[in-house]
Amino acid sequence: MKIILYLAISLLSLSSFANQVPKNIPSNVPLSHYFAETWDTRDGLPHNSVNALAQTPDGYVWVGTWEGVARFNGRTFKLFTRGVLTGLPDSGIRSLNVDKATQQLYVAGSRGGISVVERERWQALKPAQTMVNFAVRSGDGALWLALEDGGLVRRTQQSDEQNLLPNISAYQVFEQQEGRIWAATNNGLYYYEDGAMHSADSDNSAITGAIYSLAEDRDGALLVGTEQGVWRYVNNEFTLLHNALADDSVSSILVDFRGDIWLGTINQGVFRFSEYGLEKLDANVGLPSNRILSLLEDNEHSIWIGTNGGLFRLRQAPFTTVNTARGLSGDYVRSVLSHTDGALYIGTSNGLNRYTQGQVEQISSPLDAPISVLSLTSSQRGGVYVGTYTSGLMYFDGQRLTTVINRDTGLPSNEVRALHEQADGTLWIGTAGGLVRMKNAEEVTTLTDKQGLPGNFIMALAQDKQQRLWIGTGVGVAFYHQGQFTTLPLREHFDADYAFGFLVQDDALWMATDRGLLHYDYQSHRLRKLGREQGLPVDKLFAVVNDKYDHLWLSSNRGVIRISQAHVMASLDSEDAQLEFTLFDEGDGMLSSQANGGSQYPAVRHHDDSVWIATARGAAVVDPAKLVRMASVSLPVSIESIGFDDEQGFLPNLDKTSLTVPSETDRLSIAYAGLGFIMPERIEYQTKLKGFDDNWINRGNLTLTEYTNLPPGNYEFHVRARYPYSEWPASATSFHFTITPKFWQTLSFKVAMIVVLALALFTLYRLRFLHLKRSEAQLKLRVQAQTRSLAEQAKAFEHQATHDQLTGVANRRAFDKWLIAHFEQAKQQQQPLSLAIIDIDHFKNINDKYSHMVGDKVITEVANLIHHCAPQEAMFARWGGEEFTLLLPGFSVHEAQVCAERIRVLISGHDYSALADGVHITVSIGVADSQGAQDYDRMLAQADNALYQAKQGGRNQVVVYQKPMP
């Protein structure tokens, strides 16, 4: 959860404090200019009571709570609790301190637990008898333990231990630069001398009562936090730091790099003591709780505040905002003006404001209602011309606002969006109804599209060194010179209509338009554009302002863009140039990223080189010098884990020469974090893997890099980080690793494979001849097998051509051959030959009643019965459909009749219930012989005639052909 704080600040006169501010330190700002963030258990904290804070040399911020200590990298908390890893007997943490000599972190707390941390390595020390409120190592190497109800213990490096203040509660131990050690206890203030603790000699009840915190100011004086305010000890005397704190219990003290004193209290929040006086920060303005438990200043000079309601952090963001919370008459700001008197004028929808030395003064309206300000410009008379939305033009002389001109007295519209005063005092007024030139109250001229303006809706005015007046309208840009308007072809070239603002330079003019940033060269009259096609994140720009570092600041509805003018010119000159810019928004301290436009001036560079932007939630201000200082910060990068394939990442001992990666690893994952806390979510990363690719790879904001299928070898991984507006550091965090080869990637395996391959080739050469001979023999065998196969296939084809597929008996084609051959043979040898045609009775009814499938089974069953009943020498075939033929060589017609009758009786008496219930089959048979037939066709016809007579005679009978009587 992120919030901006605007505090109700109590300022007291502290001229002496201000005069003592060290030189060569960046200017300080009020607490109201700080950007605040809060973390609690919803964000990953193990507990909301933050008892202790520390930052280790590697850049991590450590947070001690009742449920463990959390290591914070700016995005996530990694929790450490009691157990084997930490060696702590309990998760309650009360003290975190970094040993200046060894850079180790001392972690202490409940049940007397004490552990020393260096990177990921924890070492447990001998526990104390009671809870440790504070553990710190002094310059002589002794370990001091402030215990709850257990006194003050001093352990030497030889493990000798002495309780110097038994039976009291000690809260803090502090060593001054001069070497004197002090102890804060529930029984007053003590110091260490000659091997013993001595009570501070004072009649002051505050000093002899409970003491909670100790620190040293920039002059070396001891600061003592008591139940009755903060006391300063100088020349053996205690003096109250500030009377306003006399009734407050001060639980923690921090002296920052400027010498400002931060005070955490038991129930009144936080105070800062600086050249701005005594400023207060409490729960009413965003602090999670008024009970302060710990304070920390990190390497980037942000202030961390541990409360019993969560972790709070104050930092100087790039942007701050002046709004109604700081006295502005309205949040919707349309115009800002840097005046020659040093003040900044801010025009809002609810009135005019003057901002000087951090204070806002609201200018009273001369009307019955507040004026809505659209435009501002300085007057040579020392005042400010004020263009309004509905009330025309006004003038502020430093004391009051008065009306100059409106629609009733000569303006084409009361909506005044742009103003410019020339050196001769001529005032140009851009309205919604045209351009007005006013030399004095009597000489007022209105110019519109009829006189050559591209449009009557005027939003911007500027004058270059050639005395040309540039006019930005809703339908393009023109300049007015020597009584003539010249229009630039914006729409034809760039599809641009709205011109919201100008930046006049010696050799060129910059224009903020609805299609990007336009550049007009005075000498060549060349127009060029920088827009989304060239890499800008937005098309519509409201203002363009330059700073002393040769940067252009562009305001838009999506934030403020900072871009180097040199980069812009390079992009305009070459399509291949890479456009680099920084987009600032709410994450950088702005209350709203929506900047306003269509009025003058939507942004301005102030006399102190700060840049002010009109936004929907106040006037946002950025100090470019602050960004330059931030850019100089070198961000440390920590490699947090290394993972192999799908295994959970771990952090090896990277102090070793090289990490060995198992040969079976297919994917290597490396997680890292840039330990910067100003804008951690916007930190950018580059990585390089020497041995694979020597070029830096941009990773954006990703904190994980993966490599897959790396070949065996030695590698060196490098990673570096920066804030988006800074340069890449020359140094980087790195570690070495070696990927061991798989067995088949080793040199011995490759040599063995070469030998095996040579032997295999030799063996193949020797076997080639034998193979050829075997191939010849096999070819002969294959030819023989193929010949047999073809013969078998031909036989199968012949069988298929002469046999019925359903029953397997011979078909009509085969029977015709039999009949022809045996008829001729019977005639030649004068031997008997008989023929019977058999037809299943009422077969159609079977198909209709039981289905064709049952019909097929009936045909098959009848064929089997005939085949088994027929004589061995008989030739049996399916004639077609439900008809069968039986050729009986050597059988007389009488013998054939007997055979047929036997078949009929067999078929009639057979049980067909297996085929279908109720099925009964009979056949009719016609018999004929060759005696009365001249040829086989006649014999066949006679048998068919006999079959017909059997059918006509009632079926289920055998009929022998009888020659008709003459």
Stockholm file with secondary structure:
# STOCKHOLM 1.0

chainA/1-966         MKIILYLAISLLSLSSFANQVPKNIPSNVPLSHYFAETWDTRDGLPHNSVNALAQTPDGYVWVGTWEGVARFNGRTFKLFTRGVLTGLPDSGIRSLNVDKATQQLYVAGSRGGISVVERERWQALKPAQTMVNFAVRSGDGALWLALEDGGLVRRTQQSDEQNLLPNISAYQVFEQQEGRIWAATNNGLYYYEDGAMHSADSDNSAITGAIYSLAEDRDGALLVGTEQGVWRYVNNEFTLLHNALADDSVSSILVDFRGDIWLGTINQGVFRFSEYGLEKLDANVGLPSNRILSLLEDNEHSIWIGTNGGLFRLRQAPFTTVNTARGLSGDYVRSVLSHTDGALYIGTSNGLNRYTQGQVEQISSPLDAPISVLSLTSSQRGGVYVGTYTSGLMYFDGQRLTTVINRDTGLPSNEVRALHEQADGTLWIGTAGGLVRMKNAEEVTTLTDKQGLPGNFIMALAQDKQQRLWIGTGVGVAFYHQGQFTTLPLREHFDADYAFGFLVQDDALWMATDRGLLHYDYQSHRLRKLGREQGLPVDKLFAVVNDKYDHLWLSSNRGVIRISQAHVMASLDSEDAQLEFTLFDEGDGMLSSQANGGSQYPAVRHHDDSVWIATARGAAVVDPAKLVRMASVSLPVSIESIGFDDEQGFLPNLDKTSLTVPSETDRLSIAYAGLGFIMPERIEYQTKLKGFDDNWINRGNLTLTEYTNLPPGNYEFHVRARYPYSEWPASATSFHFTITPKFWQTLSFKVAMIVVLALALFTLYRLRFLHLKRSEAQLKLRVQAQTRSLAEQAKAFEHQATHDQLTGVANRRAFDKWLIAHFEQAKQQQQPLSLAIIDIDHFKNINDKYSHMVGDKVITEVANLIHHCAPQEAMFARWGGEEFTLLLPGFSVHEAQVCAERIRVLISGHDYSALADGVHITVSIGVADSQGAQDYDRMLAQADNALYQAKQGGRNQVVVYQKPMP
#=GR chainA/1-966 SS CEEECCCCCCCCCCHHHHHTCCTTSCCCCCGGGCEEEEECGGGTCSCSCEEEEEECTTSCEEEEETTEEEEECSSCEEEECSSTTTCCSCSCEEEEEECTTTCCEEEEEGGGCEEEEETTEEEECCCCSSCEEEEEECTTSCEEEEETTTEEEEECTTCCEEESSTTSCEEEEEECTTSCEEEEETTEEEEEETTEEEECCCCCHHHHSCEEEEEECTTSCEEEEETTEEEEEETTEEEESCGGGTTCCEEEEEECTTCCEEEEESSSCEEEEETTEEEEECGGGTCSCSCEEEEEECTTCCEEEEETTEEEEEECCSEEEECGGGTCSCSCEEEEEECTTSCEEEEETTEEEEEETTEEEEECCSSSSCCCEEEEEECTTSSEEEEESSSCEEEECSSCEEEEECGGGTCSCSCEEEEEECTTSCEEEEETTEEEEESSSSCEEEECGGGTCSCSCEEEEEECTTCCEEEEETTEEEEEETTEEEECCHHHHHCCCCEEEEEECSSEEEEEETTEEEEEETTTCCEEEESGGGTCSCSCCCEEEECTTSEEEEEETTEEEEEEHHHHHHHHHCTTSCCCEEEECGGGTCSCSCBCCSSBCSEEECTTSCEEEEETTEEEEECHHHHHHHHTCCCCEEEEEEEETTSCCBCCCTTSSCEEECTTCCEEEEEEEECCCSSGGGCEEEEEEETTEEEEEEEETCCEEEEESCCSEEEEEEEEEECTTSCCCSCCEEEEEEECCCGGGSHHHHHHHHHHHHHHHHHHHHHHHHHHHHHHHHHHHHHHHHHHHHHHHHHHHHHHHHBCTTTCSBCHHHHHHHHHHHHHHHHHHTCCEEEEEEEETTHHHHHHHHCHHHHHHHHHHHHHHHHHHSCTTCEEEEEETTEEEEEEETCCHHHHHHHHHHHHHHHHHCCCTTTSTTCCCCEEEEEEESTTCSSHHHHHHHHHHHHHHHHHTTSSSEEECCCCCC
#=GC SS_cons         CEEECCCCCCCCCCHHHHHTCCTTSCCCCCGGGCEEEEECGGGTCSCSCEEEEEECTTSCEEEEETTEEEEECSSCEEEECSSTTTCCSCSCEEEEEECTTTCCEEEEEGGGCEEEEETTEEEECCCCSSCEEEEEECTTSCEEEEETTTEEEEECTTCCEEESSTTSCEEEEEECTTSCEEEEETTEEEEEETTEEEECCCCCHHHHSCEEEEEECTTSCEEEEETTEEEEEETTEEEESCGGGTTCCEEEEEECTTCCEEEEESSSCEEEEETTEEEEECGGGTCSCSCEEEEEECTTCCEEEEETTEEEEEECCSEEEECGGGTCSCSCEEEEEECTTSCEEEEETTEEEEEETTEEEEECCSSSSCCCEEEEEECTTSSEEEEESSSCEEEECSSCEEEEECGGGTCSCSCEEEEEECTTSCEEEEETTEEEEESSSSCEEEECGGGTCSCSCEEEEEECTTCCEEEEETTEEEEEETTEEEECCHHHHHCCCCEEEEEECSSEEEEEETTEEEEEETTTCCEEEESGGGTCSCSCCCEEEECTTSEEEEEETTEEEEEEHHHHHHHHHCTTSCCCEEEECGGGTCSCSCBCCSSBCSEEECTTSCEEEEETTEEEEECHHHHHHHHTCCCCEEEEEEEETTSCCBCCCTTSSCEEECTTCCEEEEEEEECCCSSGGGCEEEEEEETTEEEEEEEETCCEEEEESCCSEEEEEEEEEECTTSCCCSCCEEEEEEECCCGGGSHHHHHHHHHHHHHHHHHHHHHHHHHHHHHHHHHHHHHHHHHHHHHHHHHHHHHHHHBCTTTCSBCHHHHHHHHHHHHHHHHHHTCCEEEEEEEETTHHHHHHHHCHHHHHHHHHHHHHHHHHHSCTTCEEEEEETTEEEEEEETCCHHHHHHHHHHHHHHHHHCCCTTTSTTCCCCEEEEEEESTTCSSHHHHHHHHHHHHHHHHHTTSSSEEECCCCCC
//
